[in-house]
Amino acid sequence: MNEIIVALITGGVTLVGVLISNQKSQAVTETKIDELTREVREHNNFARRVPVLEEQIKVINHRIDDLEDAQK
């Protein structure tokens, strides 16, 4: 009978330890996911802005070419 009680206590303590460990691991995973989500949103913002900047650069280059042609 004592062996059964010891086994139950050991199993219970082990279960509590595993639950605590899993909870901490889950918190770390959620933090990493939140950070990755923030980085992806930041990247998406740049991805939207780059084509606009490229178009503006084309316009600027065209204007510079026109000014250079006018000076000749």
N, CA, C and O atoms as a Tripos MOL2 file, in Angstrom:
@<TRIPOS>MOLECULE
protein
  288   287    72     0     0
PROTEIN
NO_CHARGES

@<TRIPOS>ATOM
      1 N           0.8240   -1.1990    0.0000 N.3       1 MET1
      2 CA          0.0000    0.0000    0.0000 C.3       1 MET1
      3 C           0.8700    1.2650    0.0000 C.2       1 MET1
      4 O           0.5520    2.2490   -0.6680 O.2       1 MET1
      5 N           1.9690    1.2220    0.7570 N.am      2 ASN2
      6 CA          2.8690    2.3830    0.8110 C.3       2 ASN2
      7 C           3.4500    2.6950   -0.5670 C.2       2 ASN2
      8 O           3.6100    3.8610   -0.9300 O.2       2 ASN2
      9 N           3.7600    1.6640   -1.3220 N.am      3 GLU3
     10 CA          4.3330    1.8700   -2.6530 C.3       3 GLU3
     11 C           3.3520    2.6120   -3.5680 C.2       3 GLU3
     12 O           3.7520    3.4610   -4.3650 O.2       3 GLU3
     13 N           2.0790    2.2840   -3.4430 N.am      4 ILE4
     14 CA          1.0570    2.9240   -4.2610 C.3       4 ILE4
     15 C           0.9560    4.4100   -3.9000 C.2       4 ILE4
     16 O           0.8580    5.2630   -4.7820 O.2       4 ILE4
     17 N           0.9810    4.7090   -2.6160 N.am      5 ILE5
     18 CA          0.8970    6.0960   -2.1610 C.3       5 ILE5
     19 C           2.1190    6.8830   -2.6440 C.2       5 ILE5
     20 O           1.9850    8.0100   -3.1200 O.2       5 ILE5
     21 N           3.2880    6.2980   -2.5220 N.am      6 VAL6
     22 CA          4.5150    6.9530   -2.9740 C.3       6 VAL6
     23 C           4.4560    7.1810   -4.4880 C.2       6 VAL6
     24 O           4.8400    8.2460   -4.9710 O.2       6 VAL6
     25 N           3.9770    6.1860   -5.2310 N.am      7 ALA7
     26 CA          3.8720    6.3160   -6.6820 C.3       7 ALA7
     27 C           2.8830    7.4180   -7.0500 C.2       7 ALA7
     28 O           3.1520    8.1910   -7.9690 O.2       7 ALA7
     29 N           1.7590    7.5120   -6.3670 N.am      8 LEU8
     30 CA          0.7750    8.5600   -6.6400 C.3       8 LEU8
     31 C           1.3390    9.9510   -6.3310 C.2       8 LEU8
     32 O           1.1420   10.8930   -7.0980 O.2       8 LEU8
     33 N           2.0370   10.0660   -5.2090 N.am      9 ILE9
     34 CA          2.6400   11.3540   -4.8470 C.3       9 ILE9
     35 C           3.7010   11.7420   -5.8780 C.2       9 ILE9
     36 O           3.7440   12.8880   -6.3260 O.2       9 ILE9
     37 N           4.5460   10.7960   -6.2500 N.am     10 THR10
     38 CA          5.5880   11.0620   -7.2440 C.3      10 THR10
     39 C           4.9680   11.4580   -8.5790 C.2      10 THR10
     40 O           5.4230   12.4030   -9.2230 O.2      10 THR10
     41 N           3.9420   10.7450   -8.9890 N.am     11 GLY11
     42 CA          3.2480   11.0670  -10.2360 C.3      11 GLY11
     43 C           2.6210   12.4520  -10.1850 C.2      11 GLY11
     44 O           2.6780   13.1990  -11.1620 O.2      11 GLY11
     45 N           2.0240   12.7940   -9.0530 N.am     12 GLY12
     46 CA          1.4090   14.1150   -8.9010 C.3      12 GLY12
     47 C           2.4330   15.2350   -8.9510 C.2      12 GLY12
     48 O           2.2100   16.2570   -9.6000 O.2      12 GLY12
     49 N           3.5470   15.0480   -8.2740 N.am     13 VAL13
     50 CA          4.6060   16.0590   -8.2900 C.3      13 VAL13
     51 C           5.1760   16.2090   -9.7000 C.2      13 VAL13
     52 O           5.4290   17.3220  -10.1620 O.2      13 VAL13
     53 N           5.3730   15.0840  -10.3740 N.am     14 THR14
     54 CA          5.8720   15.1210  -11.7490 C.3      14 THR14
     55 C           4.8930   15.8440  -12.6600 C.2      14 THR14
     56 O           5.3050   16.6550  -13.4890 O.2      14 THR14
     57 N           3.6240   15.5680  -12.5200 N.am     15 LEU15
     58 CA          2.5990   16.2240  -13.3260 C.3      15 LEU15
     59 C           2.6120   17.7340  -13.1030 C.2      15 LEU15
     60 O           2.5350   18.4990  -14.0650 O.2      15 LEU15
     61 N           2.7080   18.1680  -11.8630 N.am     16 VAL16
     62 CA          2.7520   19.5980  -11.5570 C.3      16 VAL16
     63 C           3.9860   20.2280  -12.2000 C.2      16 VAL16
     64 O           3.9000   21.3150  -12.7710 O.2      16 VAL16
     65 N           5.1220   19.5600  -12.1130 N.am     17 GLY17
     66 CA          6.3500   20.0710  -12.7240 C.3      17 GLY17
     67 C           6.2300   20.2080  -14.2290 C.2      17 GLY17
     68 O           6.6690   21.2040  -14.8040 O.2      17 GLY17
     69 N           5.6410   19.2160  -14.8640 N.am     18 VAL18
     70 CA          5.4540   19.2490  -16.3180 C.3      18 VAL18
     71 C           4.5030   20.3810  -16.7010 C.2      18 VAL18
     72 O           4.7570   21.0890  -17.6750 O.2      18 VAL18
     73 N           3.4330   20.5630  -15.9680 N.am     19 LEU19
     74 CA          2.4780   21.6350  -16.2610 C.3      19 LEU19
     75 C           3.1250   23.0120  -16.1280 C.2      19 LEU19
     76 O           2.8970   23.8870  -16.9630 O.2      19 LEU19
     77 N           3.9170   23.2060  -15.1010 N.am     20 ILE20
     78 CA          4.6030   24.4900  -14.9170 C.3      20 ILE20
     79 C           5.5940   24.7260  -16.0440 C.2      20 ILE20
     80 O           5.6760   25.8290  -16.5840 O.2      20 ILE20
     81 N           6.3430   23.6970  -16.3990 N.am     21 SER21
     82 CA          7.3200   23.8120  -17.4800 C.3      21 SER21
     83 C           6.6370   24.1380  -18.8080 C.2      21 SER21
     84 O           7.1060   24.9970  -19.5550 O.2      21 SER21
     85 N           5.5540   23.4680  -19.0940 N.am     22 ASN22
     86 CA          4.8180   23.7220  -20.3370 C.3      22 ASN22
     87 C           4.2490   25.1320  -20.3670 C.2      22 ASN22
     88 O           4.2250   25.7710  -21.4190 O.2      22 ASN22
     89 N           3.7950   25.6170  -19.2300 N.am     23 GLN23
     90 CA          3.2290   26.9610  -19.1680 C.3      23 GLN23
     91 C           4.3000   28.0070  -19.4770 C.2      23 GLN23
     92 O           4.0390   28.9630  -20.2070 O.2      23 GLN23
     93 N           5.4950   27.8330  -18.9300 N.am     24 LYS24
     94 CA          6.5890   28.7620  -19.1970 C.3      24 LYS24
     95 C           7.0140   28.6860  -20.6630 C.2      24 LYS24
     96 O           7.2700   29.7100  -21.2960 O.2      24 LYS24
     97 N           7.0850   27.4860  -21.1870 N.am     25 SER25
     98 CA          7.4570   27.3060  -22.5900 C.3      25 SER25
     99 C           6.4280   27.9580  -23.5000 C.2      25 SER25
    100 O           6.7920   28.5790  -24.4990 O.2      25 SER25
    101 N           5.1650   27.8260  -23.1740 N.am     26 GLN26
    102 CA          4.0930   28.4360  -23.9600 C.3      26 GLN26
    103 C           4.2050   29.9630  -23.9320 C.2      26 GLN26
    104 O           3.9750   30.6210  -24.9470 O.2      26 GLN26
    105 N           4.5540   30.5170  -22.7880 N.am     27 ALA27
    106 CA          4.7070   31.9690  -22.6770 C.3      27 ALA27
    107 C           5.8500   32.4590  -23.5600 C.2      27 ALA27
    108 O           5.7300   33.4970  -24.2120 O.2      27 ALA27
    109 N           6.9580   31.7180  -23.5830 N.am     28 VAL28
    110 CA          8.0880   32.0960  -24.4330 C.3      28 VAL28
    111 C           7.6830   32.0130  -25.9040 C.2      28 VAL28
    112 O           8.0210   32.9000  -26.6880 O.2      28 VAL28
    113 N           6.9730   30.9700  -26.2780 N.am     29 THR29
    114 CA          6.5270   30.8010  -27.6600 C.3      29 THR29
    115 C           5.6040   31.9470  -28.0700 C.2      29 THR29
    116 O           5.7390   32.4860  -29.1690 O.2      29 THR29
    117 N           4.6880   32.3160  -27.2160 N.am     30 GLU30
    118 CA          3.7720   33.4130  -27.5270 C.3      30 GLU30
    119 C           4.5220   34.7350  -27.6870 C.2      30 GLU30
    120 O           4.1830   35.5390  -28.5550 O.2      30 GLU30
    121 N           5.5360   34.9620  -26.8560 N.am     31 THR31
    122 CA          6.3440   36.1780  -26.9710 C.3      31 THR31
    123 C           7.0740   36.2040  -28.3060 C.2      31 THR31
    124 O           7.1250   37.2400  -28.9690 O.2      31 THR31
    125 N           7.6360   35.0710  -28.7000 N.am     32 LYS32
    126 CA          8.3420   34.9970  -29.9800 C.3      32 LYS32
    127 C           7.3840   35.2180  -31.1480 C.2      32 LYS32
    128 O           7.7330   35.8960  -32.1140 O.2      32 LYS32
    129 N           6.2050   34.6620  -31.0690 N.am     33 ILE33
    130 CA          5.2170   34.8480  -32.1310 C.3      33 ILE33
    131 C           4.8050   36.3110  -32.2210 C.2      33 ILE33
    132 O           4.6630   36.8480  -33.3190 O.2      33 ILE33
    133 N           4.6130   36.9550  -31.0830 N.am     34 ASP34
    134 CA          4.2640   38.3770  -31.0800 C.3      34 ASP34
    135 C           5.3650   39.2180  -31.7290 C.2      34 ASP34
    136 O           5.0800   40.1390  -32.4950 O.2      34 ASP34
    137 N           6.6180   38.8980  -31.4200 N.am     35 GLU35
    138 CA          7.7390   39.6370  -32.0010 C.3      35 GLU35
    139 C           7.8140   39.4080  -33.5090 C.2      35 GLU35
    140 O           8.0370   40.3510  -34.2690 O.2      35 GLU35
    141 N           7.6320   38.1760  -33.9400 N.am     36 LEU36
    142 CA          7.6470   37.8800  -35.3750 C.3      36 LEU36
    143 C           6.4970   38.5890  -36.0920 C.2      36 LEU36
    144 O           6.6720   39.0900  -37.2030 O.2      36 LEU36
    145 N           5.3440   38.6310  -35.4710 N.am     37 THR37
    146 CA          4.2010   39.3230  -36.0600 C.3      37 THR37
    147 C           4.5070   40.8040  -36.2430 C.2      37 THR37
    148 O           4.1740   41.3880  -37.2740 O.2      37 THR37
    149 N           5.1450   41.4130  -35.2390 N.am     38 ARG38
    150 CA          5.5180   42.8260  -35.3350 C.3      38 ARG38
    151 C           6.5040   43.0430  -36.4780 C.2      38 ARG38
    152 O           6.3760   44.0050  -37.2360 O.2      38 ARG38
    153 N           7.4830   42.1550  -36.6020 N.am     39 GLU39
    154 CA          8.4750   42.2940  -37.6690 C.3      39 GLU39
    155 C           7.8420   42.1220  -39.0480 C.2      39 GLU39
    156 O           8.2050   42.8280  -39.9890 O.2      39 GLU39
    157 N           6.9090   41.2000  -39.1720 N.am     40 VAL40
    158 CA          6.2420   40.9920  -40.4620 C.3      40 VAL40
    159 C           5.4270   42.2270  -40.8260 C.2      40 VAL40
    160 O           5.4330   42.6480  -41.9830 O.2      40 VAL40
    161 N           4.7360   42.8060  -39.8740 N.am     41 ARG41
    162 CA          3.9600   44.0210  -40.1520 C.3      41 ARG41
    163 C           4.8690   45.1650  -40.5800 C.2      41 ARG41
    164 O           4.5380   45.9240  -41.4910 O.2      41 ARG41
    165 N           6.0110   45.2830  -39.9190 N.am     42 GLU42
    166 CA          6.9690   46.3230  -40.2820 C.3      42 GLU42
    167 C           7.4910   46.0880  -41.7060 C.2      42 GLU42
    168 O           7.6070   47.0260  -42.4950 O.2      42 GLU42
    169 N           7.7980   44.8500  -42.0160 N.am     43 HIS43
    170 CA          8.2720   44.5120  -43.3610 C.3      43 HIS43
    171 C           7.1960   44.8080  -44.4060 C.2      43 HIS43
    172 O           7.4970   45.3520  -45.4690 O.2      43 HIS43
    173 N           5.9630   44.4580  -44.1140 N.am     44 ASN44
    174 CA          4.8750   44.7080  -45.0580 C.3      44 ASN44
    175 C           4.7080   46.2030  -45.3250 C.2      44 ASN44
    176 O           4.3810   46.6110  -46.4390 O.2      44 ASN44
    177 N           4.9340   47.0050  -44.3020 N.am     45 ASN45
    178 CA          4.8440   48.4530  -44.4850 C.3      45 ASN45
    179 C           5.9040   48.9260  -45.4790 C.2      45 ASN45
    180 O           5.6190   49.7520  -46.3460 O.2      45 ASN45
    181 N           7.1240   48.4020  -45.3540 N.am     46 PHE46
    182 CA          8.1780   48.7640  -46.3050 C.3      46 PHE46
    183 C           7.8490   48.2360  -47.6920 C.2      46 PHE46
    184 O           8.0940   48.9150  -48.6890 O.2      46 PHE46
    185 N           7.3010   47.0430  -47.7640 N.am     47 ALA47
    186 CA          6.9710   46.4510  -49.0630 C.3      47 ALA47
    187 C           5.9260   47.2940  -49.7940 C.2      47 ALA47
    188 O           5.9420   47.3660  -51.0230 O.2      47 ALA47
    189 N           5.0300   47.9230  -49.0630 N.am     48 ARG48
    190 CA          4.0330   48.7970  -49.6910 C.3      48 ARG48
    191 C           4.6500   50.1140  -50.1320 C.2      48 ARG48
    192 O           4.2280   50.6880  -51.1360 O.2      48 ARG48
    193 N           5.6330   50.5940  -49.4050 N.am     49 ARG49
    194 CA          6.2070   51.9150  -49.6860 C.3      49 ARG49
    195 C           7.2570   51.8900  -50.7870 C.2      49 ARG49
    196 O           7.4270   52.8910  -51.4830 O.2      49 ARG49
    197 N           7.9610   50.7900  -50.9670 N.am     50 VAL50
    198 CA          9.0490   50.7410  -51.9480 C.3      50 VAL50
    199 C           8.5680   51.0250  -53.3720 C.2      50 VAL50
    200 O           9.2050   51.8270  -54.0550 O.2      50 VAL50
    201 N           7.4910   50.4220  -53.8570 N.am     51 PRO51
    202 CA          7.0520   50.7610  -55.2200 C.3      51 PRO51
    203 C           6.7130   52.2450  -55.3900 C.2      51 PRO51
    204 O           6.9470   52.8180  -56.4550 O.2      51 PRO51
    205 N           6.1720   52.8570  -54.3600 N.am     52 VAL52
    206 CA          5.8570   54.2840  -54.4210 C.3      52 VAL52
    207 C           7.1530   55.0820  -54.5340 C.2      52 VAL52
    208 O           7.2430   56.0180  -55.3280 O.2      52 VAL52
    209 N           8.1420   54.7160  -53.7500 N.am     53 LEU53
    210 CA          9.4330   55.4070  -53.8200 C.3      53 LEU53
    211 C          10.0990   55.2150  -55.1770 C.2      53 LEU53
    212 O          10.6880   56.1480  -55.7220 O.2      53 LEU53
    213 N          10.0060   54.0020  -55.7230 N.am     54 GLU54
    214 CA         10.5930   53.7480  -57.0350 C.3      54 GLU54
    215 C           9.9460   54.6340  -58.0990 C.2      54 GLU54
    216 O          10.6360   55.1640  -58.9700 O.2      54 GLU54
    217 N           8.6480   54.7900  -58.0300 N.am     55 GLU55
    218 CA          7.9490   55.6430  -58.9970 C.3      55 GLU55
    219 C           8.3710   57.1020  -58.8330 C.2      55 GLU55
    220 O           8.5740   57.8120  -59.8180 O.2      55 GLU55
    221 N           8.5010   57.5390  -57.5880 N.am     56 GLN56
    222 CA          8.9430   58.9130  -57.3420 C.3      56 GLN56
    223 C          10.3630   59.1350  -57.8620 C.2      56 GLN56
    224 O          10.6660   60.2040  -58.3920 O.2      56 GLN56
    225 N          11.2230   58.1500  -57.7190 N.am     57 ILE57
    226 CA         12.5920   58.2610  -58.2220 C.3      57 ILE57
    227 C          12.5930   58.3610  -59.7410 C.2      57 ILE57
    228 O          13.3580   59.1380  -60.3130 O.2      57 ILE57
    229 N          11.7460   57.5840  -60.3940 N.am     58 LYS58
    230 CA         11.6480   57.6800  -61.8560 C.3      58 LYS58
    231 C          11.2450   59.0860  -62.2860 C.2      58 LYS58
    232 O          11.8080   59.6390  -63.2320 O.2      58 LYS58
    233 N          10.2700   59.6600  -61.5880 N.am     59 VAL59
    234 CA          9.8110   61.0090  -61.9130 C.3      59 VAL59
    235 C          10.9410   62.0120  -61.6860 C.2      59 VAL59
    236 O          11.1670   62.8920  -62.5160 O.2      59 VAL59
    237 N          11.6320   61.8850  -60.5910 N.am     60 ILE60
    238 CA         12.7380   62.7950  -60.2800 C.3      60 ILE60
    239 C          13.8330   62.6770  -61.3420 C.2      60 ILE60
    240 O          14.3460   63.6910  -61.8160 O.2      60 ILE60
    241 N          14.1890   61.4610  -61.7110 N.am     61 ASN61
    242 CA         15.2140   61.2710  -62.7370 C.3      61 ASN61
    243 C          14.7880   61.8740  -64.0700 C.2      61 ASN61
    244 O          15.6050   62.4550  -64.7850 O.2      61 ASN61
    245 N          13.5320   61.7380  -64.3970 N.am     62 HIS62
    246 CA         13.0320   62.3170  -65.6440 C.3      62 HIS62
    247 C          13.1370   63.8460  -65.5890 C.2      62 HIS62
    248 O          13.5330   64.4780  -66.5690 O.2      62 HIS62
    249 N          12.7890   64.4270  -64.4630 N.am     63 ARG63
    250 CA         12.8870   65.8850  -64.3160 C.3      63 ARG63
    251 C          14.3410   66.3560  -64.4200 C.2      63 ARG63
    252 O          14.6270   67.3810  -65.0390 O.2      63 ARG63
    253 N          15.2530   65.6000  -63.8090 N.am     64 ILE64
    254 CA         16.6730   65.9470  -63.8870 C.3      64 ILE64
    255 C          17.1430   65.8890  -65.3360 C.2      64 ILE64
    256 O          17.8540   66.7770  -65.8050 O.2      64 ILE64
    257 N          16.7400   64.8410  -66.0320 N.am     65 ASP65
    258 CA         17.1040   64.7340  -67.4540 C.3      65 ASP65
    259 C          16.5740   65.9290  -68.2450 C.2      65 ASP65
    260 O          17.2790   66.4770  -69.0920 O.2      65 ASP65
    261 N          15.3440   66.3300  -67.9710 N.am     66 ASP66
    262 CA         14.7580   67.4860  -68.6650 C.3      66 ASP66
    263 C          15.5540   68.7580  -68.3620 C.2      66 ASP66
    264 O          15.7960   69.5620  -69.2630 O.2      66 ASP66
    265 N          15.9560   68.9460  -67.1230 N.am     67 LEU67
    266 CA         16.7380   70.1320  -66.7500 C.3      67 LEU67
    267 C          18.1100   70.1260  -67.4240 C.2      67 LEU67
    268 O          18.5930   71.1590  -67.8880 O.2      67 LEU67
    269 N          18.7270   68.9470  -67.4690 N.am     68 GLU68
    270 CA         20.0370   68.8500  -68.1280 C.3      68 GLU68
    271 C          19.9150   69.1340  -69.6110 C.2      68 GLU68
    272 O          20.7750   69.8000  -70.1880 O.2      68 GLU68
    273 N          18.8540   68.6370  -70.2350 N.am     69 ASP69
    274 CA         18.6390   68.9090  -71.6560 C.3      69 ASP69
    275 C          18.3890   70.3960  -71.9000 C.2      69 ASP69
    276 O          18.8180   70.9410  -72.9170 O.2      69 ASP69
    277 N          17.7030   71.0450  -70.9790 N.am     70 ALA70
    278 CA         17.3940   72.4660  -71.1420 C.3      70 ALA70
    279 C          18.6480   73.3230  -71.0170 C.2      70 ALA70
    280 O          18.7150   74.4000  -71.6090 O.2      70 ALA70
    281 N          19.6440   72.8660  -70.2550 N.am     71 GLN71
    282 CA         20.8700   73.6410  -70.0750 C.3      71 GLN71
    283 C          21.7960   73.5190  -71.2810 C.2      71 GLN71
    284 O          22.6820   74.3550  -71.4540 O.2      71 GLN71
    285 N          21.6190   72.5240  -72.0980 N.am     72 LYS72
    286 CA         22.5230   72.3020  -73.2360 C.3      72 LYS72
    287 C          22.2660   73.2370  -74.3640 C.2      72 LYS72
    288 O          22.9470   73.1710  -75.3870 O.2      72 LYS72
@<TRIPOS>BOND
     1     1     2 1
     2     2     3 1
     3     3     4 2
     4     3     5 am
     5     5     6 1
     6     6     7 1
     7     7     8 2
     8     7     9 am
     9     9    10 1
    10    10    11 1
    11    11    12 2
    12    11    13 am
    13    13    14 1
    14    14    15 1
    15    15    16 2
    16    15    17 am
    17    17    18 1
    18    18    19 1
    19    19    20 2
    20    19    21 am
    21    21    22 1
    22    22    23 1
    23    23    24 2
    24    23    25 am
    25    25    26 1
    26    26    27 1
    27    27    28 2
    28    27    29 am
    29    29    30 1
    30    30    31 1
    31    31    32 2
    32    31    33 am
    33    33    34 1
    34    34    35 1
    35    35    36 2
    36    35    37 am
    37    37    38 1
    38    38    39 1
    39    39    40 2
    40    39    41 am
    41    41    42 1
    42    42    43 1
    43    43    44 2
    44    43    45 am
    45    45    46 1
    46    46    47 1
    47    47    48 2
    48    47    49 am
    49    49    50 1
    50    50    51 1
    51    51    52 2
    52    51    53 am
    53    53    54 1
    54    54    55 1
    55    55    56 2
    56    55    57 am
    57    57    58 1
    58    58    59 1
    59    59    60 2
    60    59    61 am
    61    61    62 1
    62    62    63 1
    63    63    64 2
    64    63    65 am
    65    65    66 1
    66    66    67 1
    67    67    68 2
    68    67    69 am
    69    69    70 1
    70    70    71 1
    71    71    72 2
    72    71    73 am
    73    73    74 1
    74    74    75 1
    75    75    76 2
    76    75    77 am
    77    77    78 1
    78    78    79 1
    79    79    80 2
    80    79    81 am
    81    81    82 1
    82    82    83 1
    83    83    84 2
    84    83    85 am
    85    85    86 1
    86    86    87 1
    87    87    88 2
    88    87    89 am
    89    89    90 1
    90    90    91 1
    91    91    92 2
    92    91    93 am
    93    93    94 1
    94    94    95 1
    95    95    96 2
    96    95    97 am
    97    97    98 1
    98    98    99 1
    99    99   100 2
   100    99   101 am
   101   101   102 1
   102   102   103 1
   103   103   104 2
   104   103   105 am
   105   105   106 1
   106   106   107 1
   107   107   108 2
   108   107   109 am
   109   109   110 1
   110   110   111 1
   111   111   112 2
   112   111   113 am
   113   113   114 1
   114   114   115 1
   115   115   116 2
   116   115   117 am
   117   117   118 1
   118   118   119 1
   119   119   120 2
   120   119   121 am
   121   121   122 1
   122   122   123 1
   123   123   124 2
   124   123   125 am
   125   125   126 1
   126   126   127 1
   127   127   128 2
   128   127   129 am
   129   129   130 1
   130   130   131 1
   131   131   132 2
   132   131   133 am
   133   133   134 1
   134   134   135 1
   135   135   136 2
   136   135   137 am
   137   137   138 1
   138   138   139 1
   139   139   140 2
   140   139   141 am
   141   141   142 1
   142   142   143 1
   143   143   144 2
   144   143   145 am
   145   145   146 1
   146   146   147 1
   147   147   148 2
   148   147   149 am
   149   149   150 1
   150   150   151 1
   151   151   152 2
   152   151   153 am
   153   153   154 1
   154   154   155 1
   155   155   156 2
   156   155   157 am
   157   157   158 1
   158   158   159 1
   159   159   160 2
   160   159   161 am
   161   161   162 1
   162   162   163 1
   163   163   164 2
   164   163   165 am
   165   165   166 1
   166   166   167 1
   167   167   168 2
   168   167   169 am
   169   169   170 1
   170   170   171 1
   171   171   172 2
   172   171   173 am
   173   173   174 1
   174   174   175 1
   175   175   176 2
   176   175   177 am
   177   177   178 1
   178   178   179 1
   179   179   180 2
   180   179   181 am
   181   181   182 1
   182   182   183 1
   183   183   184 2
   184   183   185 am
   185   185   186 1
   186   186   187 1
   187   187   188 2
   188   187   189 am
   189   189   190 1
   190   190   191 1
   191   191   192 2
   192   191   193 am
   193   193   194 1
   194   194   195 1
   195   195   196 2
   196   195   197 am
   197   197   198 1
   198   198   199 1
   199   199   200 2
   200   199   201 am
   201   201   202 1
   202   202   203 1
   203   203   204 2
   204   203   205 am
   205   205   206 1
   206   206   207 1
   207   207   208 2
   208   207   209 am
   209   209   210 1
   210   210   211 1
   211   211   212 2
   212   211   213 am
   213   213   214 1
   214   214   215 1
   215   215   216 2
   216   215   217 am
   217   217   218 1
   218   218   219 1
   219   219   220 2
   220   219   221 am
   221   221   222 1
   222   222   223 1
   223   223   224 2
   224   223   225 am
   225   225   226 1
   226   226   227 1
   227   227   228 2
   228   227   229 am
   229   229   230 1
   230   230   231 1
   231   231   232 2
   232   231   233 am
   233   233   234 1
   234   234   235 1
   235   235   236 2
   236   235   237 am
   237   237   238 1
   238   238   239 1
   239   239   240 2
   240   239   241 am
   241   241   242 1
   242   242   243 1
   243   243   244 2
   244   243   245 am
   245   245   246 1
   246   246   247 1
   247   247   248 2
   248   247   249 am
   249   249   250 1
   250   250   251 1
   251   251   252 2
   252   251   253 am
   253   253   254 1
   254   254   255 1
   255   255   256 2
   256   255   257 am
   257   257   258 1
   258   258   259 1
   259   259   260 2
   260   259   261 am
   261   261   262 1
   262   262   263 1
   263   263   264 2
   264   263   265 am
   265   265   266 1
   266   266   267 1
   267   267   268 2
   268   267   269 am
   269   269   270 1
   270   270   271 1
   271   271   272 2
   272   271   273 am
   273   273   274 1
   274   274   275 1
   275   275   276 2
   276   275   277 am
   277   277   278 1
   278   278   279 1
   279   279   280 2
   280   279   281 am
   281   281   282 1
   282   282   283 1
   283   283   284 2
   284   283   285 am
   285   285   286 1
   286   286   287 1
   287   287   288 2
@<TRIPOS>SUBSTRUCTURE
     1 MET1         2 RESIDUE 1 A MET
     2 ASN2         6 RESIDUE 1 A ASN
     3 GLU3        10 RESIDUE 1 A GLU
     4 ILE4        14 RESIDUE 1 A ILE
     5 ILE5        18 RESIDUE 1 A ILE
     6 VAL6        22 RESIDUE 1 A VAL
     7 ALA7        26 RESIDUE 1 A ALA
     8 LEU8        30 RESIDUE 1 A LEU
     9 ILE9        34 RESIDUE 1 A ILE
    10 THR10       38 RESIDUE 1 A THR
    11 GLY11       42 RESIDUE 1 A GLY
    12 GLY12       46 RESIDUE 1 A GLY
    13 VAL13       50 RESIDUE 1 A VAL
    14 THR14       54 RESIDUE 1 A THR
    15 LEU15       58 RESIDUE 1 A LEU
    16 VAL16       62 RESIDUE 1 A VAL
    17 GLY17       66 RESIDUE 1 A GLY
    18 VAL18       70 RESIDUE 1 A VAL
    19 LEU19       74 RESIDUE 1 A LEU
    20 ILE20       78 RESIDUE 1 A ILE
    21 SER21       82 RESIDUE 1 A SER
    22 ASN22       86 RESIDUE 1 A ASN
    23 GLN23       90 RESIDUE 1 A GLN
    24 LYS24       94 RESIDUE 1 A LYS
    25 SER25       98 RESIDUE 1 A SER
    26 GLN26      102 RESIDUE 1 A GLN
    27 ALA27      106 RESIDUE 1 A ALA
    28 VAL28      110 RESIDUE 1 A VAL
    29 THR29      114 RESIDUE 1 A THR
    30 GLU30      118 RESIDUE 1 A GLU
    31 THR31      122 RESIDUE 1 A THR
    32 LYS32      126 RESIDUE 1 A LYS
    33 ILE33      130 RESIDUE 1 A ILE
    34 ASP34      134 RESIDUE 1 A ASP
    35 GLU35      138 RESIDUE 1 A GLU
    36 LEU36      142 RESIDUE 1 A LEU
    37 THR37      146 RESIDUE 1 A THR
    38 ARG38      150 RESIDUE 1 A ARG
    39 GLU39      154 RESIDUE 1 A GLU
    40 VAL40      158 RESIDUE 1 A VAL
    41 ARG41      162 RESIDUE 1 A ARG
    42 GLU42      166 RESIDUE 1 A GLU
    43 HIS43      170 RESIDUE 1 A HIS
    44 ASN44      174 RESIDUE 1 A ASN
    45 ASN45      178 RESIDUE 1 A ASN
    46 PHE46      182 RESIDUE 1 A PHE
    47 ALA47      186 RESIDUE 1 A ALA
    48 ARG48      190 RESIDUE 1 A ARG
    49 ARG49      194 RESIDUE 1 A ARG
    50 VAL50      198 RESIDUE 1 A VAL
    51 PRO51      202 RESIDUE 1 A PRO
    52 VAL52      206 RESIDUE 1 A VAL
    53 LEU53      210 RESIDUE 1 A LEU
    54 GLU54      214 RESIDUE 1 A GLU
    55 GLU55      218 RESIDUE 1 A GLU
    56 GLN56      222 RESIDUE 1 A GLN
    57 ILE57      226 RESIDUE 1 A ILE
    58 LYS58      230 RESIDUE 1 A LYS
    59 VAL59      234 RESIDUE 1 A VAL
    60 ILE60      238 RESIDUE 1 A ILE
    61 ASN61      242 RESIDUE 1 A ASN
    62 HIS62      246 RESIDUE 1 A HIS
    63 ARG63      250 RESIDUE 1 A ARG
    64 ILE64      254 RESIDUE 1 A ILE
    65 ASP65      258 RESIDUE 1 A ASP
    66 ASP66      262 RESIDUE 1 A ASP
    67 LEU67      266 RESIDUE 1 A LEU
    68 GLU68      270 RESIDUE 1 A GLU
    69 ASP69      274 RESIDUE 1 A ASP
    70 ALA70      278 RESIDUE 1 A ALA
    71 GLN71      282 RESIDUE 1 A GLN
    72 LYS72      286 RESIDUE 1 A LYS
